[in-house]
Structure formats: structure tokens, C-alpha cells
Amino acid sequence: MKKLLFAFILILNGATPSWSQTFSFDGREKNAIQVNPTDTFTTERGYGYDFREVVEKARNMQTETYQLAPFITYFSVKVPDGNYRVTVTLGNKKKKACTTVRAEARRLYVENAETKKGEFKTYTFTVNKRDDIIRTPDNKQSYVRTKSKGGKKLVWDDCLTLEFNGDVPALSSIQITPAEDAHTIWLCGNSTVVDQDCEPWASWGQMIPRWFSDKVAIANYAESGETATSFLAEGRLKKMLTLMKEGDYLMIEFGHNDQKEKYLGSGAFYNFAYALKQFVDAAREKNVRPIFITPTQRRFFDENGRIKETHDNYPEAMRWVAKDLKVPVIELHEMTRTFYETLGVEGSRKAFVQYPAGTFPGQDKNLEDNTHFNAYGAYEIAKMVVNGIIELQLPITEFLRPEAVQYSPSKPDDVDSFQWSYSPFLEITKPAGN
């Protein structure tokens, strides 16, 4: 315990971190902190089981269609801002298991990992952790304006939080080490990108970590309801710039909410284009590569089963700025059009938060959202972003996992074979933005 606290002090004082901590949950790792079932997280301890009350409350609210896995474990470790390489050993001596590992706000890292009785498998990935403090070289602090409903949940805090979920989850050990060598992909965007805290909402930004090796960390600073200009005004880019390093990437997707700005000087080729240029200039000043991502389509079909254009000329403005500044573009606007049209008018409902009343606890009305994705939709769109990275032949491609291959939105994965274990965090009210 003293070693753990000493390591944290070293980082806070700016020293080079060299520590690595391992937590054992079944006694197999002898040279590790032995975690007892009663070790609930406290600030003083600096680690422990977390959100137990949330899990218990969700279990008491289960419905026929909203069922949680038999065991869900949240484990938090208090760490400063940064990237952390996490190695988890999954398995159990006495039973076979199937475990999904997510981090922070439901970021997917390990998907349905199956282990036989007595079998153990090890997975390594890198997680970006952040708080809301903007620390500048002159030691003056300011804060990112955050919008988490009901206060802070899983991000913008002092902890790295891991979620172990799945049909029969089994956790043996966790090792956490600072990953200063990792490349960071910084995400800027709105509710279609953000790490959604709660079921049944999901976004591509929290699914895309699943496709990268531990050489890459995804730092998702997107937020529901954002425009390019509000993102800047809330200090999100300012915070990112204090942490960026040469060789990182800045991915920028806006356009959904920007078109609703109606004031003097607003417009696709006015304040929107100018804001995009600010992102590019700031990134290049840090030797960071900017990448534009055109906005995802909304689920609005015409009488012929074709997607209607609802974004005015904002996607074109993004392309215009990209051409002028020589910024690569991932055409998510066109890929999602193909995806929805392939699924069809009715089939595309299965990619969005569209559920009949009574599907989730406290849901007395149908959910009929045509903008925000469920887990399946977000997973497929994350694959489209990965496909864009591959097609652009970006250097970061070398750090994709072997299973990250080119993806065609005209040949999506079968929704009925998609597996997603519900989180105990649940919110029926739709996120900001539309």
C-alpha cells in the first residue's frame, strides 16, 4: 500500500513514473495486492470495488428485457491524468466463464472472452483517464465545463474504473502501469461520439478502443449537445492541449448541432468553418495529426427508402476546410447512409434507441430516437471509423488489432448475433442534441 501511494506522489510531483501495481482477486498472483471481497473503494485506500449500490439498485429494477449478468464488478484505482496500460487475467479454477471488460464510461476493450474451467487468458489494453482540471505551465487552474447528469459518474474524476461484465465474468488479476509510450487519439464531437454513461445509449467513441492494441489510447472528450464552437468555449480543447504530445491524433466530428446555431455570424462556411480551422491549427502546433470525420446521418427516410439529407451544407463545409488545409477526411456521413439504407426502414430501427414501452425500468413511453445509437449501432459505426483509418493508410493503422479489418457498411454484422451485456447505469431520457 505504501508503494502504491508513493508512486502516485511521484507522478503528482512530475517525476518519471516507473511503478506497476498488480491486484489479485483469487490469490493466484502472490506478489500482488490481495483484494478482499470487502475492499470497497475509498479515497484513503486508493483502490477497491466501486458502484456496488448502483449494481444492487439495478438488479432490483430488472425487467424481462433488461437483465443484468449474474455478477458485475467495478474496480477503481485512484490515479492522476494519463494513459495506463492495463493487463487483465481472466478465468476461474472451478468454472468456465465469458467476460467482457469495459473501462471508465463503458468503453469496450475485451469482448466476450471465453475461458474453460481452469483456463486463464491475459489481455492488455491502454486506458486514458482524465479529471476536469485544466493544468497550465503557469500553475493556474481552470476547469472543463462538464454536463454529466446527476453529477460525476465514471469520467471526469480521480479514478481509473474497470467494469467486468458478461454471461459469466471471471477476474483473476489486474496490473496497471503508466503508458507514456502510447499514442493518443483525441476525440472531439457530440452525442454520436461521446462515452455515453448509461444504457441503452451508446456512441462509436466508446466502441472504437476495442479495435486498437495497447500502443494506442482513446481519449474521448466529446459531449452530448456540443457544437464545434461550444466545445472550444467549454475548455475541452484547452485541456487536451495541455496533455497532447507529438505523434498523437485529433479526430473531429461535428455538424449535428452546429446547424441549429442561429445568430449573427453563424453558418456552415462562417463560424463552423472557422472553428474547424482552430482545431487544425492547435493540433499542428503540437505536431498532432488532425482528422475530420463527417457527421453520422440521421435515420430519416424518404418514400423510396433513401436517407434524407438533414445536415444542410455542414458536411460539405467540413470537406471544404479539409481540402483547403489538407486534412484527411473519414466519410462517416456517406458510410452511415449506406448502412441505414442497407438495413432498411424497419431494420435500421435496431441500430438506434428504439424500444417499445416497458423494455427498461421506468419506461412508460416508446423510445423512438433517430439520432442516437444503441450498442449495436455504435459498434458498427466504430467499425466504419476503423475502416476509414485503414483506407486513408494512416500510420496509426499499424496499431490496430489483427481482427480490425476493412468493413463494408453495405454488409453489416447480423444484429441478432450481436452480444452486449447491459450495464447497471440506466437513463431513459435521451442525451442532449438531436
HELIX and SHEET records of a PDB file:
HELIX    1   1 LYS A    2  LEU A   12  1                                  11    
HELIX    2   2 ARG A   52  ASN A   60  1                                   9    
HELIX    3   3 TRP A  204  MET A  207  1                                   4    
HELIX    4   4 ILE A  208  TRP A  211  5                                   4    
HELIX    5   5 ALA A  228  ALA A  233  1                                   6    
HELIX    6   6 ARG A  236  LEU A  241  1                                   6    
HELIX    7   7 ASP A  258  LYS A  260  5                                   3    
HELIX    8   8 ALA A  268  PHE A  272  3                                   5    
HELIX    9   9 ALA A  273  GLU A  285  1                                  13    
HELIX   10  10 TYR A  314  LEU A  325  1                                  12    
HELIX   11  11 LEU A  332  GLY A  347  1                                  16    
HELIX   12  12 SER A  348  ALA A  351  5                                   4    
HELIX   13  13 ALA A  375  GLU A  391  1                                  17    
HELIX   14  14 PRO A  395  PHE A  399  5                                   5    
HELIX   15  15 VAL A  415  SER A  417  5                                   3    
SHEET    1   A 5 ILE A  33  GLN A  34  0                                        
SHEET    2   A 5 GLN A  21  SER A  24  1                                        
SHEET    3   A 5 LEU A 171  PRO A 178 -1                                        
SHEET    4   A 5 GLY A  82  GLY A  91 -1                                        
SHEET    5   A 5 PHE A 120  LYS A 129 -1                                        
SHEET    1   B 5 TYR A  47  TYR A  49  0                                        
SHEET    2   B 5 THR A  73  LYS A  78 -1                                        
SHEET    3   B 5 CYS A 159  VAL A 168 -1                                        
SHEET    4   B 5 ALA A  97  ALA A 103 -1                                        
SHEET    5   B 5 ARG A 107  THR A 115 -1                                        
SHEET    1   C 2 ILE A 133  ARG A 135  0                                        
SHEET    2   C 2 GLN A 141  TYR A 143 -1                                        
SHEET    1   D 5 VAL A 216  ASN A 220  0                                        
SHEET    2   D 5 HIS A 183  CYS A 188  1                                        
SHEET    3   D 5 TYR A 249  ILE A 252  1                                        
SHEET    4   D 5 ARG A 289  ILE A 293  1                                        
SHEET    5   D 5 VAL A 329  ILE A 330  1                                        
SHEET    1   E 2 PHE A 352  TYR A 355  0                                        
SHEET    2   E 2 LEU A 367  PHE A 373 -1                                        
END                                                                             
